[in-house]
Amino acid sequence: MQAATVHLDEPPVLAAVGRGLHGPAGQVDVFSLPDMWQFHLYGYEAELTVDGTEHRIRPGRVSLVPPGSEVRYRYRGRSEHLYVHLRLGTGGVPVTVPVIQPAGPELGFITAQLQQALAAWPHTPARAVAEVWGALWRTAWLSPPHERSAAVVHPVVAAAVALIEERLAEPLTVPEIARAVGVSHNHLTRLFRAGTGETVVGYVRARRMERARHFLQATTLSIPAVAASVGIPDLQAFNKACRRELGASPRGVRAAGPVP
């Protein structure tokens, strides 16, 4: 399966958002975009060749073609699609995405996001960027986990991380997290270690203290309120955790100011 490696940790830079109409003026188009990605959502049947590799276009399929690729479209009559021409950053975690794939159950969401991007593009380009960025992330996660880049976090780990972030202010145990994401305690422990390099307990502790540092240095919340907001309402335990993880008492962390 032909695939491309993308970096989506930064918002895309959009050059064009539109609705393309092809076919009536000619049955074949051959072209390339030397320095831009092509993001298409199709509503017709056709053939697409990308750098010599042939693909079938069907309604509901989405394609993401890398810059500089030669594309050849062979149409079967009037052919209409939504398209975005964009530039992507190079930072963050690389994600492997098939050049073309069915949108499946995400079709309605991706269609809505691209339509909203099209409507916003002339007047509120920042909204268009946000919609396209969301559609790109949905597209990147369409393929099964084993077909993605090994650097992408396992869905179970992603679900566990999302749960932890949502419930940092509450008591959390590994068995509770495992039950919530539908796996055993041991399986979650193995997946989490493989995906993040940390234990679940260590990750929860680190995220609580990162949030505590933020609240201490960026807000005027009282120290008891900060402690409660990160799930450590016992002030003695919170004081020990701050000294162990942040190197100072809560008052010391607050006095130190934000880390550059």
MIDOSE-1310 file (N, C-alpha, C; in nm, 2 decimals, decimal comma, always signed):
residues 260
mqaa	+0,08/-0,12/+0,00/+0,00/+0,00/+0,00/+0,09/+0,12/+0,00; +0,07/+0,21/-0,10/+0,14/+0,34/-0,10/+0,10/+0,43/+0,01; +0,20/+0,48/+0,08/+0,17/+0,57/+0,20/+0,27/+0,68/+0,20; +0,24/+0,78/+0,28/+0,32/+0,90/+0,30/+0,34/+0,92/+0,45
tvhl	+0,45/+0,99/+0,48/+0,48/+1,02/+0,62/+0,45/+1,17/+0,64; +0,36/+1,20/+0,74/+0,32/+1,34/+0,77/+0,36/+1,38/+0,91; +0,37/+1,50/+0,93/+0,39/+1,56/+1,07/+0,27/+1,65/+1,09; +0,19/+1,62/+1,19/+0,07/+1,70/+1,22/+0,07/+1,77/+1,35
depp	+0,18/+1,78/+1,42/+0,19/+1,85/+1,55/+0,18/+2,00/+1,53; +0,20/+2,05/+1,41/+0,18/+2,19/+1,39/+0,07/+2,21/+1,29; -0,01/+2,32/+1,30/-0,12/+2,35/+1,21/-0,07/+2,36/+1,06; -0,14/+2,32/+0,97/-0,10/+2,33/+0,83/-0,10/+2,48/+0,78
vlaa	-0,03/+2,51/+0,68/-0,04/+2,64/+0,61/-0,12/+2,62/+0,48; -0,23/+2,68/+0,47/-0,32/+2,66/+0,36/-0,29/+2,75/+0,25; -0,29/+2,70/+0,12/-0,27/+2,78/+0,00/-0,40/+2,79/-0,07; -0,48/+2,69/-0,07/-0,61/+2,69/-0,14/-0,70/+2,59/-0,08
vgrg	-0,83/+2,63/-0,08/-0,94/+2,54/-0,03/-1,05/+2,56/-0,14; -1,10/+2,45/-0,19/-1,20/+2,47/-0,29/-1,28/+2,34/-0,33; -1,37/+2,35/-0,42/-1,44/+2,24/-0,48/-1,40/+2,23/-0,62; -1,34/+2,12/-0,66/-1,29/+2,10/-0,79/-1,39/+2,03/-0,88
lhgp	-1,40/+2,07/-1,00/-1,49/+2,01/-1,10/-1,41/+1,97/-1,22; -1,41/+1,84/-1,25/-1,32/+1,79/-1,36/-1,41/+1,69/-1,45; -1,35/+1,66/-1,56/-1,42/+1,57/-1,65/-1,48/+1,63/-1,77; -1,57/+1,73/-1,76/-1,63/+1,78/-1,88/-1,53/+1,83/-1,99
agqv	-1,42/+1,90/-1,94/-1,33/+1,96/-2,03/-1,22/+1,86/-2,08; -1,22/+1,74/-2,02/-1,12/+1,64/-2,06/-1,12/+1,52/-1,97; -1,08/+1,41/-2,01/-1,09/+1,29/-1,93/-0,96/+1,26/-1,85; -0,85/+1,33/-1,88/-0,73/+1,30/-1,81/-0,66/+1,43/-1,77
dvfs	-0,61/+1,44/-1,65/-0,53/+1,55/-1,60/-0,40/+1,49/-1,54; -0,29/+1,55/-1,58/-0,16/+1,51/-1,53/-0,09/+1,63/-1,48; -0,05/+1,63/-1,35/+0,02/+1,75/-1,29/+0,09/+1,71/-1,16; +0,15/+1,81/-1,10/+0,21/+1,80/-0,97/+0,21/+1,93/-0,90
lpdm	+0,22/+1,93/-0,77/+0,24/+2,05/-0,69/+0,38/+2,04/-0,63; +0,48/+2,11/-0,68/+0,61/+2,09/-0,63/+0,64/+2,10/-0,48; +0,57/+2,19/-0,42/+0,60/+2,21/-0,27/+0,48/+2,21/-0,19; +0,37/+2,15/-0,23/+0,25/+2,15/-0,15/+0,19/+2,01/-0,15
wqfh	+0,12/+1,97/-0,04/+0,05/+1,85/-0,03/-0,09/+1,87/-0,09; -0,15/+1,76/-0,14/-0,28/+1,77/-0,20/-0,37/+1,68/-0,11; -0,48/+1,74/-0,06/-0,57/+1,67/+0,03/-0,71/+1,67/-0,04; -0,76/+1,55/-0,08/-0,89/+1,55/-0,16/-0,99/+1,46/-0,09
lygy	-1,11/+1,49/-0,10/-1,22/+1,41/-0,06/-1,31/+1,39/-0,18; -1,33/+1,26/-0,22/-1,39/+1,24/-0,35/-1,54/+1,20/-0,34; -1,61/+1,23/-0,45/-1,75/+1,20/-0,46/-1,79/+1,13/-0,59; -1,69/+1,06/-0,65/-1,71/+1,00/-0,78/-1,61/+0,88/-0,80
eael	-1,63/+0,81/-0,91/-1,54/+0,70/-0,95/-1,44/+0,74/-1,06; -1,32/+0,71/-1,04/-1,21/+0,74/-1,13/-1,09/+0,66/-1,10; -0,98/+0,68/-1,18/-0,86/+0,62/-1,15/-0,75/+0,73/-1,12; -0,67/+0,70/-1,02/-0,56/+0,79/-0,98/-0,43/+0,72/-0,98
tvdg	-0,33/+0,78/-1,05/-0,20/+0,72/-1,04/-0,10/+0,83/-0,98; -0,03/+0,78/-0,87/+0,06/+0,87/-0,80/+0,20/+0,81/-0,81; +0,28/+0,88/-0,89/+0,42/+0,84/-0,91/+0,43/+0,70/-0,96; +0,34/+0,67/-1,05/+0,34/+0,53/-1,12/+0,26/+0,43/-1,05
tehr	+0,21/+0,45/-0,93/+0,12/+0,36/-0,86/-0,02/+0,39/-0,88; -0,10/+0,29/-0,92/-0,24/+0,31/-0,95/-0,33/+0,29/-0,83; -0,43/+0,37/-0,82/-0,53/+0,36/-0,72/-0,67/+0,38/-0,78; -0,77/+0,33/-0,71/-0,91/+0,34/-0,75/-0,97/+0,45/-0,67
irpg	-1,03/+0,55/-0,73/-1,11/+0,65/-0,66/-1,26/+0,61/-0,66; -1,31/+0,61/-0,54/-1,45/+0,58/-0,52/-1,52/+0,68/-0,43; -1,65/+0,71/-0,44/-1,71/+0,80/-0,35/-1,68/+0,77/-0,20; -1,65/+0,88/-0,13/-1,62/+0,86/+0,02/-1,47/+0,82/+0,04
rvsl	-1,39/+0,83/-0,06/-1,24/+0,80/-0,03/-1,17/+0,94/-0,02; -1,06/+0,94/+0,06/-0,99/+1,06/+0,08/-0,84/+1,03/+0,05; -0,77/+1,13/-0,01/-0,63/+1,11/-0,05/-0,55/+1,22/+0,01; -0,42/+1,19/+0,04/-0,32/+1,28/+0,08/-0,20/+1,26/+0,01
vppg	-0,17/+1,34/-0,09/-0,06/+1,32/-0,18/+0,06/+1,41/-0,15; +0,18/+1,35/-0,13/+0,30/+1,44/-0,09/+0,34/+1,54/-0,20; +0,41/+1,64/-0,16/+0,46/+1,74/-0,26/+0,55/+1,68/-0,36; +0,54/+1,73/-0,48/+0,63/+1,68/-0,59/+0,59/+1,56/-0,66
sevr	+0,48/+1,49/-0,61/+0,44/+1,37/-0,67/+0,37/+1,40/-0,80; +0,39/+1,32/-0,90/+0,32/+1,34/-1,03/+0,19/+1,26/-1,02; +0,08/+1,33/-1,03/-0,06/+1,26/-1,03/-0,12/+1,26/-1,16; -0,19/+1,15/-1,19/-0,26/+1,14/-1,32/-0,40/+1,09/-1,28
yryr	-0,50/+1,18/-1,32/-0,64/+1,14/-1,29/-0,71/+1,10/-1,43; -0,78/+0,99/-1,43/-0,85/+0,95/-1,54/-1,00/+0,95/-1,50; -1,08/+1,04/-1,55/-1,22/+1,06/-1,51/-1,31/+0,98/-1,60; -1,43/+0,97/-1,54/-1,54/+0,89/-1,62/-1,66/+0,99/-1,64
grse	-1,64/+1,11/-1,66/-1,74/+1,21/-1,67/-1,73/+1,31/-1,57; -1,84/+1,38/-1,54/-1,83/+1,49/-1,44/-1,79/+1,44/-1,31; -1,68/+1,50/-1,25/-1,62/+1,45/-1,13/-1,59/+1,57/-1,04; -1,65/+1,57/-0,92/-1,64/+1,68/-0,83/-1,59/+1,63/-0,69
hlyv	-1,49/+1,71/-0,64/-1,43/+1,68/-0,51/-1,40/+1,80/-0,43; -1,38/+1,79/-0,30/-1,33/+1,89/-0,22/-1,18/+1,88/-0,21; -1,11/+1,99/-0,22/-0,96/+1,98/-0,22/-0,90/+2,09/-0,13; -0,78/+2,06/-0,08/-0,70/+2,16/+0,00/-0,56/+2,14/-0,05
hlrl	-0,49/+2,25/-0,08/-0,35/+2,25/-0,11/-0,28/+2,32/+0,01; -0,18/+2,25/+0,06/-0,13/+2,30/+0,19/+0,01/+2,26/+0,21; +0,07/+2,32/+0,31/+0,21/+2,29/+0,35/+0,20/+2,23/+0,49; +0,28/+2,13/+0,52/+0,29/+2,08/+0,66/+0,42/+2,10/+0,72
gtgg	+0,43/+2,11/+0,85/+0,55/+2,12/+0,92/+0,63/+1,99/+0,92; +0,75/+2,00/+0,99/+0,84/+1,88/+1,00/+0,86/+1,84/+1,14; +0,80/+1,91/+1,24/+0,83/+1,87/+1,38/+0,72/+1,78/+1,43; +0,76/+1,72/+1,55/+0,66/+1,63/+1,61/+0,68/+1,48/+1,57
vpvt	+0,58/+1,41/+1,61/+0,58/+1,26/+1,58/+0,54/+1,23/+1,44; +0,61/+1,16/+1,36/+0,57/+1,13/+1,22/+0,46/+1,02/+1,22; +0,37/+1,04/+1,13/+0,25/+0,95/+1,12/+0,25/+0,90/+0,97; +0,23/+0,77/+0,95/+0,22/+0,71/+0,82/+0,08/+0,70/+0,78
vpvi	+0,05/+0,76/+0,67/-0,09/+0,77/+0,62/-0,10/+0,71/+0,48; -0,19/+0,62/+0,44/-0,21/+0,58/+0,31/-0,24/+0,70/+0,21; -0,18/+0,69/+0,09/-0,21/+0,80/+0,00/-0,36/+0,81/-0,03; -0,43/+0,70/-0,04/-0,57/+0,71/-0,06/-0,64/+0,59/+0,02
qpag	-0,75/+0,62/+0,08/-0,82/+0,52/+0,17/-0,96/+0,56/+0,19; -1,05/+0,47/+0,22/-1,19/+0,50/+0,25/-1,20/+0,58/+0,38; -1,29/+0,68/+0,38/-1,31/+0,76/+0,50/-1,39/+0,68/+0,60; -1,47/+0,58/+0,56/-1,54/+0,50/+0,65/-1,64/+0,58/+0,74
pelg	-1,64/+0,54/+0,87/-1,74/+0,61/+0,96/-1,70/+0,75/+0,98; -1,58/+0,80/+0,95/-1,54/+0,94/+0,97/-1,58/+1,02/+0,85; -1,65/+0,97/+0,75/-1,68/+1,04/+0,62/-1,76/+1,17/+0,65; -1,87/+1,15/+0,74/-1,95/+1,27/+0,76/-1,87/+1,38/+0,83
fita	-1,79/+1,34/+0,93/-1,71/+1,44/+1,00/-1,61/+1,51/+0,91; -1,54/+1,43/+0,83/-1,44/+1,49/+0,74/-1,50/+1,58/+0,64; -1,62/+1,54/+0,58/-1,69/+1,62/+0,48/-1,73/+1,75/+0,55; -1,79/+1,74/+0,67/-1,84/+1,87/+0,73/-1,72/+1,96/+0,76
qlqq	-1,60/+1,90/+0,80/-1,49/+1,99/+0,84/-1,44/+2,06/+0,71; -1,43/+1,99/+0,60/-1,38/+2,05/+0,48/-1,48/+2,15/+0,42; -1,61/+2,12/+0,43/-1,71/+2,22/+0,39/-1,70/+2,34/+0,47; -1,68/+2,33/+0,60/-1,67/+2,44/+0,69/-1,54/+2,52/+0,66
alaa	-1,44/+2,45/+0,63/-1,31/+2,52/+0,59/-1,33/+2,60/+0,46; -1,40/+2,54/+0,36/-1,43/+2,61/+0,24/-1,51/+2,74/+0,26; -1,61/+2,73/+0,35/-1,70/+2,84/+0,38/-1,62/+2,95/+0,45; -1,52/+2,91/+0,54/-1,45/+3,01/+0,62/-1,33/+3,07/+0,55
wpht	-1,28/+3,00/+0,45/-1,15/+3,03/+0,38/-1,14/+3,18/+0,34; -1,24/+3,24/+0,27/-1,22/+3,37/+0,22/-1,21/+3,48/+0,33; -1,28/+3,46/+0,44/-1,30/+3,56/+0,54/-1,24/+3,53/+0,67; -1,23/+3,41/+0,72/-1,17/+3,37/+0,84/-1,08/+3,25/+0,82
para	-0,96/+3,28/+0,76/-0,87/+3,17/+0,73/-0,82/+3,09/+0,85; -0,82/+3,15/+0,97/-0,78/+3,08/+1,09/-0,88/+2,97/+1,12; -1,01/+2,99/+1,10/-1,11/+2,89/+1,12/-1,09/+2,78/+1,01; -1,05/+2,82/+0,89/-1,03/+2,72/+0,79/-0,91/+2,63/+0,82
vaev	-0,81/+2,69/+0,88/-0,69/+2,61/+0,92/-0,73/+2,51/+1,03; -0,81/+2,55/+1,12/-0,85/+2,47/+1,23/-0,93/+2,35/+1,18; -1,02/+2,37/+1,09/-1,11/+2,27/+1,03/-1,03/+2,17/+0,95; -0,93/+2,22/+0,87/-0,85/+2,13/+0,79/-0,76/+2,05/+0,88
wgal	-0,70/+2,11/+0,98/-0,61/+2,04/+1,07/-0,69/+1,92/+1,14; -0,81/+1,95/+1,18/-0,89/+1,84/+1,24/-0,92/+1,73/+1,14; -0,95/+1,77/+1,02/-0,98/+1,67/+0,91/-0,86/+1,58/+0,88; -0,74/+1,65/+0,89/-0,61/+1,57/+0,86/-0,59/+1,47/+0,97
wrta	-0,61/+1,51/+1,10/-0,60/+1,42/+1,21/-0,69/+1,30/+1,20; -0,82/+1,33/+1,16/-0,91/+1,22/+1,14/-0,87/+1,12/+1,03; -0,81/+1,18/+0,92/-0,76/+1,10/+0,81/-0,64/+1,02/+0,85; -0,56/+1,07/+0,93/-0,44/+1,00/+0,98/-0,47/+0,88/+1,06
wlsp	-0,59/+0,88/+1,13/-0,62/+0,77/+1,22/-0,73/+0,68/+1,16; -0,75/+0,69/+1,03/-0,85/+0,60/+0,96/-0,79/+0,46/+0,95; -0,66/+0,44/+0,92/-0,61/+0,31/+0,90/-0,60/+0,23/+1,03; -0,60/+0,10/+1,02/-0,59/+0,01/+1,14/-0,45/+0,04/+1,21
pher	-0,45/+0,02/+1,34/-0,32/+0,05/+1,42/-0,20/-0,01/+1,36; -0,21/-0,14/+1,31/-0,09/-0,21/+1,26/-0,04/-0,15/+1,13; -0,12/-0,07/+1,06/-0,08/-0,01/+0,94/-0,02/+0,13/+0,96; -0,02/+0,18/+1,08/+0,03/+0,32/+1,11/+0,18/+0,31/+1,14
saav	+0,24/+0,43/+1,15/+0,38/+0,43/+1,19/+0,39/+0,38/+1,33; +0,50/+0,31/+1,36/+0,53/+0,25/+1,49/+0,54/+0,36/+1,60; +0,57/+0,48/+1,55/+0,58/+0,59/+1,65/+0,45/+0,64/+1,70; +0,34/+0,60/+1,64/+0,21/+0,65/+1,68/+0,16/+0,57/+1,80
vhpv	+0,11/+0,63/+1,91/+0,07/+0,57/+2,03/-0,04/+0,47/+2,00; -0,04/+0,36/+2,07/-0,15/+0,26/+2,06/-0,28/+0,32/+2,10; -0,39/+0,29/+2,04/-0,52/+0,35/+2,08/-0,56/+0,33/+2,22; -0,52/+0,21/+2,28/-0,55/+0,19/+2,42/-0,47/+0,29/+2,51
vaaa	-0,35/+0,31/+2,47/-0,27/+0,40/+2,55/-0,32/+0,55/+2,53; -0,36/+0,58/+2,41/-0,42/+0,71/+2,38/-0,55/+0,73/+2,47; -0,63/+0,63/+2,48/-0,75/+0,64/+2,55/-0,72/+0,65/+2,70; -0,62/+0,58/+2,75/-0,58/+0,59/+2,89/-0,53/+0,73/+2,92
vali	-0,45/+0,78/+2,83/-0,39/+0,91/+2,85/-0,51/+1,02/+2,86; -0,60/+1,00/+2,77/-0,71/+1,10/+2,77/-0,79/+1,09/+2,90; -0,81/+0,97/+2,95/-0,89/+0,95/+3,07/-0,81/+1,01/+3,19; -0,68/+0,99/+3,19/-0,59/+1,05/+3,30/-0,60/+1,20/+3,30
eerl	-0,59/+1,26/+3,18/-0,60/+1,40/+3,17/-0,73/+1,46/+3,22; -0,84/+1,39/+3,19/-0,97/+1,43/+3,23/-0,99/+1,42/+3,38; -0,92/+1,32/+3,44/-0,95/+1,29/+3,58/-0,83/+1,31/+3,67; -0,74/+1,40/+3,64/-0,63/+1,43/+3,72/-0,67/+1,48/+3,86
aepl	-0,78/+1,54/+3,87/-0,82/+1,59/+4,00/-0,89/+1,49/+4,09; -0,91/+1,37/+4,04/-0,98/+1,26/+4,11/-0,88/+1,15/+4,15; -0,92/+1,07/+4,24/-0,84/+0,95/+4,27/-0,83/+0,86/+4,15; -0,72/+0,81/+4,12/-0,70/+0,72/+4,00/-0,61/+0,60/+4,04
tvpe	-0,66/+0,48/+4,00/-0,58/+0,36/+4,01/-0,56/+0,30/+3,88; -0,46/+0,22/+3,86/-0,43/+0,15/+3,74/-0,55/+0,05/+3,70; -0,60/-0,03/+3,80/-0,71/-0,11/+3,76/-0,83/-0,04/+3,71; -0,86/+0,08/+3,77/-0,97/+0,16/+3,72/-0,95/+0,21/+3,58
iara	-0,83/+0,25/+3,55/-0,80/+0,30/+3,42/-0,81/+0,19/+3,32; -0,76/+0,07/+3,36/-0,76/-0,05/+3,27/-0,91/-0,09/+3,24; -0,99/-0,09/+3,34/-1,13/-0,13/+3,32/-1,20/-0,02/+3,22; -1,17/+0,10/+3,24/-1,23/+0,21/+3,16/-1,19/+0,20/+3,01
vgvs	-1,07/+0,15/+2,98/-1,03/+0,14/+2,84/-1,04/+0,00/+2,79; -1,10/-0,09/+2,87/-1,13/-0,22/+2,82/-1,02/-0,33/+2,81; -0,92/-0,31/+2,89/-0,81/-0,42/+2,89/-0,78/-0,45/+3,03; -0,70/-0,56/+3,05/-0,65/-0,60/+3,18/-0,55/-0,51/+3,24
hnhl	-0,53/-0,51/+3,37/-0,43/-0,43/+3,43/-0,29/-0,46/+3,37; -0,25/-0,59/+3,36/-0,12/-0,62/+3,31/-0,10/-0,58/+3,16; -0,21/-0,59/+3,08/-0,20/-0,56/+2,94/-0,18/-0,41/+2,93; -0,26/-0,33/+3,01/-0,24/-0,18/+3,00/-0,10/-0,14/+3,04
trlf	-0,05/-0,21/+3,15/+0,09/-0,18/+3,20/+0,19/-0,20/+3,09; +0,18/-0,31/+3,01/+0,27/-0,34/+2,90/+0,26/-0,24/+2,79; +0,14/-0,22/+2,75/+0,11/-0,12/+2,64/+0,16/+0,02/+2,67; +0,13/+0,06/+2,80/+0,17/+0,19/+2,84/+0,32/+0,21/+2,84
ragt	+0,39/+0,11/+2,90/+0,53/+0,12/+2,90/+0,59/+0,12/+2,76; +0,54/+0,04/+2,67/+0,59/+0,04/+2,53/+0,56/+0,17/+2,46; +0,44/+0,23/+2,49/+0,41/+0,35/+2,42/+0,46/+0,48/+2,47; +0,49/+0,48/+2,60/+0,54/+0,61/+2,66/+0,67/+0,60/+2,73
getv	+0,72/+0,48/+2,75/+0,84/+0,46/+2,82/+0,83/+0,48/+2,97; +0,70/+0,50/+3,02/+0,68/+0,52/+3,16/+0,57/+0,42/+3,22; +0,57/+0,40/+3,35/+0,46/+0,33/+3,41/+0,34/+0,42/+3,41; +0,22/+0,36/+3,43/+0,10/+0,44/+3,44/+0,11/+0,53/+3,57
vgyv	+0,15/+0,47/+3,68/+0,16/+0,55/+3,80/+0,26/+0,66/+3,79; +0,37/+0,63/+3,72/+0,47/+0,74/+3,70/+0,42/+0,85/+3,61; +0,34/+0,81/+3,51/+0,28/+0,91/+3,42/+0,18/+1,00/+3,49; +0,09/+0,94/+3,57/-0,01/+1,01/+3,65/+0,06/+1,11/+3,74
rarr	+0,16/+1,06/+3,81/+0,23/+1,15/+3,91/+0,30/+1,27/+3,84; +0,37/+1,24/+3,72/+0,43/+1,35/+3,65/+0,33/+1,45/+3,60; +0,22/+1,40/+3,54/+0,12/+1,50/+3,49/+0,06/+1,58/+3,60; +0,04/+1,52/+3,72/-0,02/+1,60/+3,83/+0,08/+1,71/+3,87
mera	+0,21/+1,67/+3,87/+0,30/+1,77/+3,92/+0,33/+1,88/+3,81; +0,32/+1,84/+3,69/+0,33/+1,95/+3,58/+0,21/+2,04/+3,59; +0,09/+1,99/+3,61/-0,02/+2,08/+3,63/-0,01/+2,16/+3,76; +0,04/+2,10/+3,86/+0,06/+2,18/+3,99/+0,15/+2,29/+3,97
rhfl	+0,26/+2,27/+3,90/+0,36/+2,37/+3,87/+0,29/+2,49/+3,79; +0,21/+2,45/+3,69/+0,14/+2,55/+3,62/+0,05/+2,64/+3,70; -0,03/+2,57/+3,79/-0,12/+2,64/+3,87/-0,05/+2,73/+3,97; +0,06/+2,68/+4,03/+0,14/+2,76/+4,13/+0,20/+2,88/+4,07
qatt	+0,25/+2,87/+3,95/+0,33/+2,97/+3,89/+0,25/+3,07/+3,80; +0,14/+3,02/+3,74/+0,06/+3,10/+3,65/-0,07/+3,15/+3,70; -0,11/+3,11/+3,82/-0,24/+3,16/+3,88/-0,21/+3,20/+4,02; -0,32/+3,26/+4,08/-0,32/+3,30/+4,22/-0,40/+3,21/+4,30
lsip	-0,43/+3,09/+4,25/-0,50/+2,99/+4,33/-0,43/+2,96/+4,46; -0,50/+2,94/+4,57/-0,44/+2,91/+4,70/-0,37/+2,77/+4,68; -0,28/+2,75/+4,77/-0,21/+2,62/+4,76/-0,30/+2,50/+4,79; -0,39/+2,51/+4,89/-0,49/+2,40/+4,91/-0,57/+2,38/+4,78
avaa	-0,61/+2,48/+4,71/-0,69/+2,47/+4,59/-0,61/+2,40/+4,48; -0,48/+2,44/+4,47/-0,40/+2,37/+4,37/-0,38/+2,23/+4,40; -0,36/+2,19/+4,53/-0,34/+2,05/+4,57/-0,47/+1,97/+4,53; -0,58/+2,03/+4,56/-0,71/+1,96/+4,53/-0,73/+1,94/+4,38
svgi	-0,69/+2,04/+4,30/-0,71/+2,04/+4,16/-0,62/+1,94/+4,09; -0,52/+1,88/+4,15/-0,44/+1,78/+4,09/-0,45/+1,65/+4,17; -0,56/+1,63/+4,24/-0,59/+1,50/+4,30/-0,50/+1,47/+4,43; -0,44/+1,57/+4,49/-0,36/+1,54/+4,61/-0,41/+1,64/+4,72
pdlq	-0,53/+1,62/+4,77/-0,59/+1,72/+4,87/-0,52/+1,72/+5,00; -0,44/+1,62/+5,04/-0,37/+1,62/+5,16/-0,25/+1,71/+5,15; -0,25/+1,82/+5,22/-0,14/+1,92/+5,20/+0,00/+1,87/+5,24; +0,01/+1,78/+5,34/+0,14/+1,72/+5,37/+0,19/+1,64/+5,25
afnk	+0,10/+1,55/+5,20/+0,14/+1,47/+5,08/+0,17/+1,56/+4,96; +0,10/+1,67/+4,94/+0,12/+1,76/+4,83/+0,26/+1,82/+4,85; +0,29/+1,87/+4,97/+0,42/+1,93/+5,00/+0,53/+1,83/+4,97; +0,52/+1,71/+5,01/+0,62/+1,61/+4,99/+0,64/+1,58/+4,84
acrr	+0,52/+1,57/+4,76/+0,53/+1,55/+4,62/+0,60/+1,66/+4,55; +0,57/+1,79/+4,59/+0,63/+1,90/+4,52/+0,79/+1,90/+4,55; +0,82/+1,87/+4,67/+0,97/+1,87/+4,70/+1,04/+1,75/+4,62; +0,97/+1,64/+4,61/+1,03/+1,53/+4,54/+1,04/+1,55/+4,39
elga	+0,93/+1,60/+4,33/+0,92/+1,60/+4,19/+0,96/+1,74/+4,13; +0,94/+1,85/+4,21/+0,97/+1,98/+4,15/+1,08/+2,05/+4,22; +1,14/+1,98/+4,33/+1,26/+2,03/+4,39/+1,24/+2,14/+4,49; +1,12/+2,17/+4,53/+1,09/+2,28/+4,62/+0,95/+2,26/+4,68
sprg	+0,93/+2,33/+4,79/+0,79/+2,33/+4,85/+0,70/+2,41/+4,75; +0,56/+2,39/+4,77/+0,47/+2,47/+4,69/+0,50/+2,62/+4,69; +0,53/+2,67/+4,81/+0,56/+2,82/+4,81/+0,69/+2,85/+4,74; +0,79/+2,76/+4,74/+0,91/+2,78/+4,67/+0,89/+2,77/+4,52
vraa	+0,81/+2,68/+4,48/+0,78/+2,67/+4,33/+0,71/+2,79/+4,29; +0,62/+2,84/+4,36/+0,55/+2,96/+4,32/+0,64/+3,08/+4,32; +0,73/+3,09/+4,42/+0,82/+3,21/+4,42/+0,93/+3,20/+4,31; +0,96/+3,08/+4,26/+1,06/+3,07/+4,16/+1,01/+3,13/+4,02
gpvp	+0,88/+3,13/+4,00/+0,83/+3,18/+3,88/+0,83/+3,08/+3,76; +0,77/+3,12/+3,65/+0,77/+3,02/+3,54/+0,91/+2,98/+3,49; +0,92/+2,86/+3,45/+1,04/+2,81/+3,38/+1,05/+2,86/+3,24; +1,16/+2,93/+3,20/+1,17/+2,98/+3,06/+1,14/+2,87/+2,96
